[in-house]
Amino acid sequence: MEQICQFFLSGEHKHYHSAHYIQRNYQDWFGTKYSDFSAFRMVRRIPEACFRGAIHEELTPRREPCKYFHTYVHHYGYAGNGENREGQKTARNIPLLLKAIQNNPGHVKNYMQTTKEFDLAGDWKKAEEYCQKGRAVCRKFGDTFSEGWLQAYLSGLLCKKSEKGEAILEIESMLKAEHPKELISLVLYQQLVHLCANGDEPEKAVWYGRRFEELLDYMEENPCLWVQQGYGEFCEDYIKAPDHLYGLRMDCSASGLKLKDQNTALFFLKRLPWEQGDILCRYYPQFERWKENYASSFWEIFSKLWSHEYICSDTAGSQAARLQKSREADNSLKDGRPVSVYLLFQKALYLMENDKPTEGKELFSHCLGHPDSYDTYLRQLFLKEAIGHQINMSLLAKQMDLAAWDRCTDKVIQELPYTLNSRIQACELHLGKEYPLYSLCLKKYRLEQKLFKGFPLWEELIQTLEDYCLCIMEFYKGLYREEMFEGKNISCLPKECRFAATVLEALEKLEQMQMPEAVRLLSDAIHVKTDMWGVVTELFRQAARRMDDPALQAGDEFLNLAGQMKETLYTLLDAGQTAQASQILKQVLPLIPEELELIWIGQELIRRRKL
């Protein structure tokens, strides 16, 4: 509040008739979610000054000149019980506002607030109706200031329509016929780019994106316009919010790629904040999809991006300022300024795949230790490519705790083709020298992949399952004291550890041909770790082929397990999980091919697939 105090103490207030300050509306009590609103709350006292409005009362008259403070007033009125609280406020506010409109149909603020309340209630048709009524009032009284807010808000409502073509035409009509102020035009351009890019009109998306950038440059060269034209949430911060500004540039880049227009794609990509990994990381998955769908264009465009090894933020600044930043970027590495780890990573891959493996691997290793390499998705990309190119991943392991590493390896190896299983093994052996527990994580998921995707036959299946369980036990013995693996303490261990201990005991019984006991133990194991149903049933299927009558040999325990599997199938059917049920049925049916219930379940699955 120091700025406001100084405003009065210095006598500066004598030169102004009114003032705005920033009201920061918090959506939670932690202060992490909020929106800013330029609130007109201060006016020189004159006889006609008063508050008007049924809710969110507003001072009137608004007299110039007006002072705009950058200081914040913290408002927690929207924090609390989330949607329930919002619903209660909306139900209370709408009747009050409708009555106020009936009593004073010329007060535009009530139309604006009614529009907002109906929007919050999910009644977009009514919200649009009152937005249009408010615009008519603005035109009648020449209130271009409030009309700008209504134009911007209406564009957002139009975007929610199912018929996107109509929304595009209506927003285009506003731009052509009504000539909104520059700030409002920026909002409309943002909406049009989003609609056109997602409505398969890439040419229009690019055209409006170019108009947006030209107008943004003009606003940056005339910063007073941000203050003069901002109203409510539609202000400079709204235009430059990362989702709005960089979302538009990503949409335009994607449209350029669709059009096979590399220059356009590059133009907008250069305007992303490449040095801000915390913002850029949200676009990594989209970049990877581009790489898959537009391979040749992707590499050509990104090679131009990394040619400077540094792209300056383009959130603000005129074209001249951007050109100056670009020139300064040539020596960025020498100056020790930040680089985009994602661009460096792509350059490393390009070098490795184009006859420069040594240089590429050195750059890749640099990326693994880069300070901006903490994004989860980026780490998964690193691990995937490190396995594929056989690169030491110790630097990556060094940055991650064991739990994060375990999640990362699980996700990556699930997505890798089985043909890379041997490469995973080579990486785990190398990693084991420095990070043995991290190496065991890799080994665990590699063996799991082999069990699920490798289709091992009897001897290999038994050996792989045993190695898998021994790996799990070794991993947890590296974490827990020895007494945790004795007696009742075992029940306190994680479920995959209990699964491994039980399966190892079952395999021992199986080797001794104690089938009933082996079946019982395996039944216990798969109830602990249900995702191993497929592996265990495959074990029984192969065992059945080695025995004349597996059900007879295994006794009641085998039949009990078959019964439990049928119960699982019924549960999956009830939940509509037909794909999982089909997979289990394929493994169970060969064991007891004449079981009528299983035959019926198979017929039911066929019927549902035809629906």
C-alpha positions in Angstrom: 0.0 0.0 0.0 3.1 2.2 0.1 2.4 3.5 -3.4 -1.1 4.7 -2.5 0.1 6.3 0.8 2.8 8.2 -1.1 0.2 9.3 -3.7 -1.6 11.2 -0.9 1.3 12.3 1.2 3.2 13.8 -1.7 0.2 15.8 -2.9 0.0 14.0 -6.3 -3.6 13.3 -5.6 -4.5 16.9 -6.3 -3.9 16.3 -10.1 -6.4 13.4 -10.4 -10.1 12.9 -10.0 -10.2 9.1 -9.7 -7.9 6.1 -9.3 -7.7 2.3 -9.9 -5.8 -0.3 -8.0 -5.3 -4.0 -8.6 -7.6 -6.3 -6.8 -6.1 -9.8 -6.6 -8.9 -12.3 -6.3 -7.7 -15.6 -4.7 -9.4 -18.9 -5.5 -7.8 -20.7 -2.6 -6.5 -19.9 0.8 -2.9 -20.7 -0.1 -2.6 -17.8 -2.5 -1.5 -20.0 -5.4 -4.5 -19.5 -7.7 -5.7 -16.0 -8.4 -6.8 -13.5 -11.1 -6.1 -9.8 -11.1 -8.8 -7.1 -11.6 -8.2 -3.4 -12.1 -10.7 -2.0 -9.6 -12.2 1.5 -9.8 -12.6 2.2 -6.1 -11.2 5.7 -5.5 -12.8 9.0 -6.5 -12.6 12.6 -5.5 -15.5 13.4 -3.2 -18.2 15.4 -5.0 -21.9 15.6 -4.3 -22.9 13.3 -7.1 -20.3 10.5 -6.3 -22.0 7.3 -5.2 -21.9 3.5 -5.5 -24.3 1.9 -8.0 -25.3 -1.7 -8.7 -27.1 -4.6 -7.1 -23.9 -6.5 -6.5 -20.2 -5.6 -6.9 -21.2 -2.0 -6.5 -19.3 0.5 -8.6 -18.4 4.1 -8.0 -19.8 6.7 -10.3 -19.2 9.1 -12.0 -15.8 8.0 -13.5 -13.9 11.3 -14.1 -10.6 11.9 -15.8 -7.7 12.1 -15.3 -7.5 8.8 -13.6 -4.5 7.3 -11.7 -3.7 3.6 -12.2 -1.9 2.0 -9.3 0.2 -1.2 -9.6 -0.2 -2.0 -6.0 -2.4 -5.0 -4.9 -5.4 -5.3 -2.6 -5.8 -9.0 -1.6 -9.3 -10.4 -1.9 -10.3 -13.8 -0.6 -14.0 -13.6 -1.2 -13.8 -16.4 -3.9 -11.7 -18.7 -1.8 -13.4 -21.5 0.2 -15.6 -24.3 -1.0 -14.9 -24.3 -4.7 -17.7 -25.0 -7.1 -20.3 -25.3 -4.3 -19.5 -21.8 -3.1 -19.6 -20.4 -6.6 -22.9 -22.1 -7.3 -24.4 -20.6 -4.1 -23.2 -17.1 -5.0 -24.5 -17.4 -8.6 -28.0 -18.6 -7.4 -28.1 -15.6 -5.1 -26.8 -13.0 -7.6 -28.8 -13.7 -10.7 -32.3 -12.8 -9.3 -30.8 -9.6 -7.7 -29.3 -8.6 -11.0 -32.4 -9.3 -13.1 -34.4 -7.2 -10.8 -31.8 -4.4 -11.0 -32.0 -4.5 -14.8 -35.8 -4.3 -14.7 -35.6 -1.3 -12.4 -32.8 0.4 -14.3 -32.5 -0.9 -17.9 -29.9 1.7 -18.9 -27.2 0.6 -16.3 -24.7 -1.4 -18.4 -22.8 -2.8 -15.4 -25.7 -5.0 -14.5 -25.7 -6.6 -17.9 -22.0 -7.3 -17.6 -22.4 -8.9 -14.3 -25.5 -10.9 -15.3 -23.5 -12.2 -18.4 -20.8 -13.4 -16.1 -23.1 -15.1 -13.6 -25.0 -17.0 -16.3 -21.6 -18.1 -17.7 -20.5 -19.3 -14.3 -23.8 -21.2 -14.0 -23.1 -22.9 -17.4 -26.1 -21.3 -19.1 -24.2 -19.9 -22.1 -27.3 -19.1 -24.1 -28.6 -16.8 -21.4 -25.1 -15.4 -20.9 -24.9 -14.5 -24.6 -28.4 -13.0 -24.5 -27.5 -10.6 -21.7 -24.2 -9.8 -23.3 -25.9 -8.7 -26.5 -28.4 -6.7 -24.5 -25.6 -5.0 -22.7 -23.9 -4.2 -26.0 -27.1 -2.5 -27.3 -27.2 -0.3 -24.2 -23.5 0.6 -24.8 -24.3 1.6 -28.3 -27.3 3.7 -27.2 -25.3 5.7 -24.7 -21.9 5.7 -26.6 -20.1 3.7 -23.8 -17.2 2.3 -25.8 -15.3 1.4 -22.7 -17.9 -1.1 -21.4 -18.7 -2.3 -24.9 -15.1 -3.4 -25.3 -15.4 -5.7 -22.3 -18.7 -7.1 -23.6 -17.1 -7.7 -27.1 -14.2 -9.6 -25.5 -16.5 -11.6 -23.2 -18.8 -12.4 -26.1 -16.0 -13.9 -28.1 -15.3 -16.3 -25.3 -18.9 -17.3 -25.1 -19.0 -17.9 -28.9 -16.0 -20.2 -28.6 -18.1 -22.5 -26.4 -20.7 -23.1 -29.1 -20.7 -26.5 -30.8 -20.8 -24.9 -34.2 -17.4 -23.3 -34.5 -17.9 -22.0 -38.0 -20.7 -19.7 -36.7 -18.5 -18.5 -33.9 -15.7 -17.6 -36.4 -18.1 -15.6 -38.6 -19.6 -13.7 -35.6 -16.2 -12.7 -34.2 -15.0 -11.7 -37.7 -18.1 -9.6 -38.0 -17.3 -7.8 -34.8 -13.8 -7.0 -36.0 -14.9 -5.7 -39.4 -18.1 -3.8 -38.5 -17.4 -2.5 -34.9 -13.7 -1.7 -35.0 -13.0 -2.5 -31.4 -10.1 -1.0 -29.5 -6.7 -2.4 -30.0 -6.6 -4.4 -26.7 -10.0 -5.9 -27.4 -8.9 -6.7 -31.0 -6.0 -8.7 -29.5 -8.5 -10.8 -27.5 -10.6 -11.4 -30.6 -7.6 -12.4 -32.6 -6.6 -14.9 -29.9 -10.0 -16.5 -30.0 -10.1 -16.6 -33.8 -6.6 -18.3 -34.0 -7.7 -20.9 -31.5 -11.0 -21.6 -33.4 -9.5 -21.7 -36.8 -6.5 -23.9 -35.8 -8.8 -26.4 -34.1 -11.4 -26.1 -36.8 -9.1 -27.2 -39.6 -8.7 -23.7 -41.1 -4.9 -23.3 -40.9 -4.8 -20.5 -43.5 -7.1 -18.3 -41.4 -5.3 -19.2 -38.2 -2.0 -18.0 -39.6 -3.5 -14.9 -41.1 -5.1 -13.8 -37.8 -1.9 -14.8 -35.9 0.1 -12.4 -38.1 -2.4 -9.6 -37.4 -2.2 -10.3 -33.7 1.6 -10.0 -33.7 1.5 -6.8 -35.7 -1.0 -5.3 -33.3 0.9 -6.6 -30.3 4.1 -4.8 -31.5 2.0 -1.6 -31.9 0.8 -1.9 -28.3 4.3 -2.5 -27.0 5.5 0.7 -28.8 2.5 2.6 -27.2 2.4 1.1 -23.6 0.0 3.8 -22.4 -2.7 1.9 -24.4 -2.5 -1.1 -22.0 -3.5 1.1 -19.1 -6.1 3.2 -21.0 -7.9 0.3 -22.6 -7.8 -2.4 -19.9 -11.0 -3.2 -18.2 -11.5 -5.9 -15.6 -9.8 -9.1 -16.6 -9.2 -8.0 -20.2 -5.9 -6.2 -19.7 -2.3 -6.6 -20.6 -1.9 -9.6 -18.2 -4.7 -11.4 -20.0 -3.1 -11.0 -23.4 0.3 -12.0 -22.2 -0.8 -14.9 -20.0 1.3 -17.9 -21.2 -1.7 -20.0 -22.1 -3.1 -17.2 -24.3 0.1 -15.8 -25.8 2.1 -18.9 -26.3 -1.0 -21.0 -27.0 -1.7 -18.7 -30.0 1.9 -19.1 -31.2 1.8 -22.9 -30.9 -1.5 -23.0 -32.8 0.0 -20.8 -35.6 3.1 -23.0 -35.7 1.0 -26.1 -36.0 -1.0 -24.5 -38.8 2.2 -23.6 -40.6 3.3 -27.2 -40.5 -0.1 -28.4 -41.8 0.3 -26.0 -44.7 3.9 -27.2 -45.3 4.9 -23.5 -44.8 8.2 -23.8 -42.8 8.8 -20.0 -42.7 5.5 -19.4 -41.0 6.1 -22.2 -38.5 9.5 -20.8 -37.8 8.2 -17.3 -37.4 5.9 -18.2 -34.6 8.3 -20.7 -32.9 10.9 -18.0 -32.6 8.5 -16.1 -30.4 8.2 -18.8 -27.8 10.1 -18.3 -24.5 12.9 -20.8 -25.2 14.9 -19.8 -22.2 12.0 -20.4 -19.8 11.9 -24.1 -19.3 9.1 -23.9 -16.8 6.8 -22.5 -19.5 8.2 -24.3 -22.5 7.9 -27.7 -20.9 4.1 -27.7 -21.4 4.7 -27.9 -25.1 7.2 -30.8 -25.2 4.6 -33.5 -25.9 3.3 -31.4 -28.8 6.8 -30.9 -30.2 7.3 -34.7 -30.1 4.0 -35.2 -32.0 5.2 -32.8 -34.7 8.5 -34.7 -34.9 6.5 -37.9 -35.6 4.0 -36.3 -38.0 6.2 -33.8 -39.9 9.6 -35.4 -39.6 11.5 -33.6 -42.4 9.9 -30.2 -41.7 10.5 -30.6 -38.0 14.2 -31.2 -38.3 14.7 -28.4 -40.8 12.8 -25.8 -38.7 14.4 -26.9 -35.4 17.9 -26.8 -36.9 17.3 -23.2 -37.6 16.1 -22.6 -34.1 19.2 -24.1 -32.5 21.6 -22.4 -34.9 22.0 -19.7 -32.3 21.7 -22.1 -29.4 19.5 -19.5 -27.7 16.1 -18.0 -28.4 15.2 -14.8 -26.5 11.8 -14.4 -24.9 9.4 -12.6 -27.1 6.7 -11.8 -24.6 7.2 -8.1 -25.0 9.2 -5.7 -27.1 8.9 -4.2 -30.6 10.2 -5.8 -33.8 13.4 -3.7 -33.5 14.0 -4.9 -30.0 13.5 -8.5 -31.0 16.1 -8.1 -33.8 18.5 -6.6 -31.4 18.0 -9.6 -29.0 18.5 -12.0 -31.9 21.8 -10.4 -32.8 22.9 -10.5 -29.1 22.0 -14.2 -29.1 24.8 -15.2 -31.4 27.3 -15.0 -28.6 25.0 -16.3 -25.9 27.0 -19.5 -25.1 30.2 -17.4 -24.8 28.5 -15.1 -22.4 27.2 -17.9 -20.2 23.6 -17.0 -20.8 20.9 -19.7 -20.6 20.2 -22.1 -23.4 17.1 -24.2 -24.2 17.8 -27.7 -23.0 15.1 -29.0 -25.3 16.7 -27.4 -28.4 20.1 -28.8 -27.3 18.6 -32.2 -26.8 17.1 -32.2 -30.4 20.5 -31.1 -31.7 22.2 -33.9 -30.0 19.8 -36.5 -31.5 20.2 -34.9 -34.9 24.0 -35.2 -34.6 23.9 -38.8 -33.4 21.6 -39.8 -36.3 23.6 -38.0 -38.9 27.1 -39.4 -38.7 28.4 -37.3 -35.8 27.8 -39.8 -32.9 30.7 -38.6 -30.7 29.7 -34.9 -30.8 26.1 -35.8 -30.4 26.7 -38.0 -27.3 28.8 -35.2 -25.7 26.0 -32.7 -26.2 23.4 -35.3 -24.9 25.5 -35.8 -21.8 25.5 -32.0 -21.3 21.7 -32.0 -21.5 21.4 -34.7 -18.8 23.1 -32.4 -16.4 21.4 -29.2 -17.6 19.7 -27.2 -14.7 16.4 -27.1 -16.7 16.2 -30.9 -17.1 13.8 -31.4 -14.2 10.6 -31.7 -16.2 9.1 -35.2 -15.9 8.3 -35.6 -19.6 11.7 -34.4 -20.6 13.4 -36.9 -18.3 11.3 -39.6 -19.9 12.6 -38.5 -23.3 16.1 -38.5 -22.0 15.8 -42.0 -20.7 14.2 -43.3 -23.8 16.9 -41.9 -26.1 19.7 -42.9 -23.7 18.6 -46.5 -24.0 18.3 -46.3 -27.7 21.7 -44.7 -28.2 23.4 -46.5 -25.4 24.4 -43.4 -23.4 25.6 -43.5 -19.8 22.6 -42.2 -17.8 24.4 -41.7 -14.5 23.9 -37.9 -14.8 20.2 -38.4 -15.1 20.1 -40.7 -12.2 22.0 -38.3 -10.1 19.3 -35.6 -10.5 16.4 -37.9 -9.5 15.4 -39.5 -6.3 14.7 -43.3 -6.3 10.9 -43.0 -6.4 11.0 -40.6 -9.4 13.5 -42.8 -11.2 11.2 -45.8 -10.6 8.2 -44.0 -12.1 10.2 -42.8 -15.0 11.7 -46.2 -15.9 8.3 -47.8 -15.6 6.7 -45.4 -18.0 9.5 -45.4 -20.5 10.0 -49.2 -20.7 6.3 -49.8 -21.1 6.4 -47.7 -24.2 9.7 -49.1 -25.7 9.5 -51.9 -28.3 10.7 -55.3 -27.1 13.5 -55.2 -29.7 15.3 -52.8 -27.4 15.3 -55.2 -24.4 18.9 -56.1 -24.8 19.9 -52.4 -24.9 18.1 -51.8 -21.6 20.2 -54.6 -20.2 23.4 -53.0 -21.4 22.4 -49.7 -19.8 21.5 -51.3 -16.4 24.9 -53.0 -16.3 26.7 -49.7 -16.8 24.5 -47.9 -14.3 25.0 -50.5 -11.7 28.6 -49.4 -11.0 27.5 -46.1 -9.5 23.8 -46.5 -8.8 23.0 -50.1 -8.0 19.4 -49.6 -6.8 18.7 -47.5 -9.9 20.1 -50.3 -12.0 17.9 -52.8 -10.3 14.9 -50.6 -11.2 15.8 -50.8 -14.9 16.4 -54.6 -14.6 13.0 -55.1 -12.9 11.1 -53.4 -15.7 13.2 -54.9 -18.4 12.4 -58.4 -17.1 8.8 -57.4 -16.7 8.8 -56.4 -20.3 10.3 -59.7 -21.3 7.6 -61.6 -19.4 4.8 -59.6 -21.0 6.2 -59.1 -24.5 8.9 -61.7 -25.1 6.6 -64.8 -25.2 9.2 -67.0 -23.4 8.8 -70.7 -23.5 8.9 -73.0 -20.5 12.5 -73.0 -19.4 13.0 -69.3 -20.3 9.7 -68.4 -18.7 10.6 -70.1 -15.4 14.1 -68.5 -15.4 12.9 -65.0 -16.3 10.2 -65.1 -13.6 12.7 -66.2 -11.1 15.2 -63.5 -12.1 12.4 -60.9 -11.9 11.5 -61.9 -8.4 15.1 -62.2 -7.3 15.7 -58.7 -8.7 12.8 -57.3 -6.7 14.0 -59.0 -3.5 17.5 -57.6 -4.0 16.1 -54.1 -4.5 14.2 -54.1 -1.3 16.9 -55.8 0.7 19.0 -52.7 -0.3 16.3 -50.5 1.3 15.2 -52.4 4.4 16.9 -54.1 7.4 17.2 -57.9 7.2 14.7 -58.6 10.0 11.9 -57.1 7.8 12.1 -60.2 5.6 11.4 -62.6 8.5 8.1 -63.8 10.1 5.2 -61.4 10.4 7.3 -58.4 9.3 6.9 -59.5 5.7 3.3 -58.3 5.6 4.7 -54.7 6.1 6.7 -54.8 2.9 5.5 -53.3 -0.4 3.2 -55.6 -2.4 5.6 -56.3 -5.2 8.1 -57.5 -2.6 5.6 -59.8 -1.1 4.6 -61.0 -4.5 8.2 -61.8 -5.4 8.8 -63.7 -2.1 5.7 -65.8 -2.6 6.4 -66.6 -6.3 10.0 -67.7 -5.5 8.5 -70.1 -2.9 6.0 -71.3 -5.5 8.7 -71.9 -8.1 10.6 -74.0 -5.6 7.4 -76.2 -5.1 6.9 -76.4 -8.8 10.5 -77.7 -9.3 9.7 -80.3 -6.6 6.5 -81.3 -8.5 4.4 -80.3 -5.5 1.7 -78.9 -7.8 -1.2 -78.3 -5.4 1.1 -76.2 -3.1 2.6 -74.4 -6.0 -0.9 -73.5 -7.3 -1.9 -72.3 -3.9 1.1 -70.0 -3.6 0.7 -68.6 -7.1 -2.9 -67.9 -6.3 -1.9 -65.9 -3.2 0.8 -64.1 -5.2 -1.5 -62.8 -8.0 -4.0 -61.6 -5.5 -1.2 -59.4 -4.1 -0.1 -58.1 -7.5 -3.0 -58.5 -9.8 -1.3 -57.1 -12.9 0.7 -60.4 -13.1 -2.4 -62.5 -13.8 -1.3 -62.9 -17.4 2.1 -64.1 -16.6 0.9 -66.7 -14.0 -1.8 -68.0 -16.3 0.7 -68.4 -19.1 2.8 -70.3 -16.7 -0.1 -72.7 -16.1 -0.9 -72.9 -19.8 2.6 -74.0 -20.6 2.5 -76.4 -17.6 -0.7 -77.9 -19.0 1.1 -78.8 -22.2 3.7 -80.7 -20.3 1.2 -82.8 -18.4 -1.5 -85.1 -19.6 -4.1 -83.8 -17.2 -3.0 -80.6 -15.3 -6.3 -80.3 -13.4 -6.0 -83.8 -12.1 -2.3 -83.4 -11.2 -2.9 -80.1 -9.5 -6.0 -81.2 -7.6 -8.6 -78.9 -6.0 -6.2 -76.0 -5.7 -6.0 -75.7 -9.5 -9.8 -75.8 -9.9 -10.1 -73.2 -7.1 -7.7 -70.9 -9.0 -9.7 -71.4 -12.2 -12.9 -70.4 -10.2 -11.2 -67.3 -9.0 -10.2 -66.4 -12.5 -13.9 -66.8 -13.6 -14.9 -64.4 -10.8 -12.3 -61.9 -12.1 -13.7 -62.2 -15.7 -17.3 -61.5 -14.4 -16.0 -58.5 -12.6 -14.3 -57.2 -15.7 -17.4 -57.7 -17.7 -19.5 -55.8 -15.2 -17.0 -52.9 -15.4 -17.1 -53.0 -19.2 -13.4 -53.8 -19.4 -13.7 -56.2 -22.3 -10.1 -55.9 -23.6 -8.7 -57.0 -20.2 -11.3 -59.8 -20.0 -10.4 -61.1 -23.5 -6.8 -61.3 -22.7 -7.3 -63.3 -19.5 -9.8 -65.6 -21.2 -7.3 -66.4 -23.9 -4.9 -67.6 -21.2 -7.4 -69.4 -19.0 -9.5 -71.3 -21.7 -6.8 -73.6 -22.9 -6.4 -74.9 -19.3 -10.1 -76.0 -19.1 -11.4 -75.9 -22.6 -14.7 -77.7 -21.8 -15.7 -75.3 -19.0 -19.2 -74.0 -20.1 -19.0 -70.8 -18.1 -15.8 -69.8 -19.9 -17.3 -70.6 -23.2 -20.3 -68.4 -22.4 -18.0 -65.6 -21.3 -16.2 -65.9 -24.7 -19.5 -65.7 -26.6 -20.5 -62.6 -24.5 -17.2 -60.9 -25.3 -17.8 -61.6 -29.1 -21.3 -60.1 -28.8 -20.1 -57.0 -27.1 -17.4 -56.4 -29.7 -20.1 -56.4 -32.4 -22.2 -53.8 -30.7 
